Amino acid sequence: MLRRVVCSLAIAGMAQASLASTSLAQDFYHPPTQANFEQVFEQETDQELLRPINFEYPEIAPASAETFCAPDPFSGVPDPCDGCLPVAGGCDSIECEDEGWCSVLCSDKSVLDCLKGNEIGPFTYSAGGALRYRYLSERNRLRPPLNGRYSSYDQWRLTPFLELKMGDDFTARVEAIDASTFNEELPPLPIDVNRTDLLQYFVDVKLLDSGTGEKLRVKAGRQLLLYGSQHLVSPLAWANTYRNFEGVKLYYTSDAWNIDGFATRPVNGASGNINRPLSYDTPDQSRTFSGVYSTYKNAPNGVLDLYWLWLDEDDDNPSLIDGDRHTFGSRYAGAVPINDECGDLWMTLGWDYEGAIQTGSDVVGPGPARDVLAGFVSTRTGLTFNTMPWTPTLDGVFFWGSGDSDPDDGTINTVSTLFPLGHAYWGQIDNLDGQNLLDYSVQLTVNPSKKLNCQAQWHWFDKDKREDAIWNVAGAPFGGIVATESRHIGTELDLVATYKVNSNLTLQGGYFWFFYGDAVTENPNPQVADRGNAESYYFFADWKF
C-alpha cells in the first residue's frame, strides 16, 4: 500500500524527473522523423518498418551510455544485437557448430558485409538489400471486388540497393524493387505487385554545417516519406510494394529541431497513382504532395511536432477523398518514469496525442466542388510495468476521424488521412481507413524475451456519421456513399507475434478476427451486407543482406 501511495505522489511530481530520464523518454517514444529516416532506414532496414507500431513504453533505466541499448524505433524493444554490450540470451550467447546456413542465421553480420563501406578514393560504396516472403489468407474483408469473399496468396519482395557516399557531405542511392504475388484467388491490389522497378533513386547533399550541430541538406529524386506517427505520411512498408514519391526535400537539423520542407509527386500505385504493376512507374502529373513538418525535440518529457501538409489533385475523383486539401496539425508524444519509494523504476507512463484540421475544396459524389472543413484526433496513453515479468504495456487508444452528416450541403466534413499506415492503427485486418471513423481500442504488449514481442489488440469501430460511407483501407467508400440505420461497423481482435532472430532476420505471424456490426450486416447495399464475419492470418520472414 505504501508503495502505491508514494508512487501516486510521484505521478504528480513527474516534471521533476531527471534530465537523463527525460532524454531517454524522448528517444524511446518517438518514431524516426523524416529528417533522420534515411539513417534509420539504412541501419535498421525495412524489416523494422514491417512491424505494427506497438508504441511500447520500454524501461527507462539510469544506465550509462556504454550499456544502454538503443530501442527499435517502432516496437520500442531494446535490441540486444544492436551494438551494445553482451546481454544474456542475446546474439553473443548463440554459437554455431558449422559455417553453413546456421552461421548465416546466427550472425549479426550481413551476408554481403564485405560490400559495405568500401573505399574508392574520397568515396565509400555499399551494396545490399532485403528479401521478404509472406503468406496471407483472408476471408470476407472489406476489399474489392464487392462480391469477393476469400483469397490466400504468396508474396515475395526483393529490394537490392547500391549507395555511394562522401563522408557526411554527399549520398547517392539507387534501390530497386521486385514485388510479386501469386497463387491468389482474388485480383491483386495496387499494393501487391510491382515487378522490376525503381523504388528509390536520389542524391542527398549537405549545403550548410555550422559546426555546432546545425545542418541544412537537400535531397532530390525518388524517395520514401515518413513523418511522425505515420497517421498521415508513411512509406507503407507493410504493403508488398512500399509507397514512394518523387521530388525535392530541404531539411534542417539541430540539437533542438528537425524541420523539413518538401514538394513531391506520388509515384507508384500504392501512393494513389495509376497502377503499373508490370511497367515502369512515373510520377503522377495531376497530383502534388508538399508541406512543412517540424519536430521540437526539447519539449517536456517528449517531442512536439507541428506540420502543414498540402495535397493538390487536379484530376479530382468523385469517389475518393482527395481534391485540394490543406492539413494543419500537431502531435505531442513522450514518456516519463514512475519510481517507487526507493527511487527505483516501477512503471513508465507514455502518451501520443495528435490532432489536425483540414480545409480546402473537393468533389465527393455528384455535384460541383465544395468547401472542406474536417479533422481528426488521435490519443494513446499507456503504462509499461517495468518490474513485472515480460514487461507488459497496457494502452488505451481513441481515434476520431470526421464524417459528413449532410452530403447535400455546401461543406464536406469527411477527413482525408492522406498517405497513412492504416494497418498499425485502424485494425490490422486492414478493413478500414480513418475517414468517418470512431475507434475505441485496448492493447496489450508483452516481451517474453529480448527477441520475442507479442501483442493483442481489441477495437470497437463506429461510423462518425451514419449518413456517410464506410471507407475501406484504400480510402474508397465500400459499397458507395450510403446512409445506414446503425453507426456500428463492428469489433476486431488482433494477435501478433514478432521474433527477431538477429539484426538481419525477422519472423512475424498474426491472426485477426472482425465481427461485423449492423452498419455492415444491415447495409442497404446487399453486396456489403451479404457476408459473414472476417478473418485473416499471415506469416512473413524478412531477411536483410
ABEGO torsion letter per residue (X at the ends): XAAAAAAAAAAAAAAABBAAAAAAAAAAABBBBAAAAAAAAAAAEAAAAABBBAGBBBBBBBBBAAABBBBBAAAGBBBAAAGBBBBBGBAAABBBABABAAAAAABABBAAAAABGBBBEABBBBBEEBBBBBBBBBBGBBBOBAABABBBBBBBBBBBBBBBBBEAABBBBBBBBBBBBBGBABBBBAAABBBGBBABBBBBBBABBAGAGBBBBBBBEBBBBBBEAGAABBAGAABAAEBBBBEBBBBBBBAABBBBBBBBBBABAAAGBBBBAABBBBBBAABBBBEBBBBBAABBGEBBBBBBBBBBBABBBAABBBEBBBBBBBBBBBBBBBBBAAGBBABBBBBBBBBBBBBEBBBBEBEBBBBBBBEBBBBBBBBBBAABBGGBBBBBBBBBBBBBABAABABBABBBAEBBBAAAAAEAAGABBABGBBBBBBBBBBBABAABBBBBBBBBBBBABAABBBBBAAGBBBGEBBBBABABAEBBBBBBBBBBABAABBBBBBBBBBBBBAAAAABABAAAABBBBBBBBBBBBBBBX
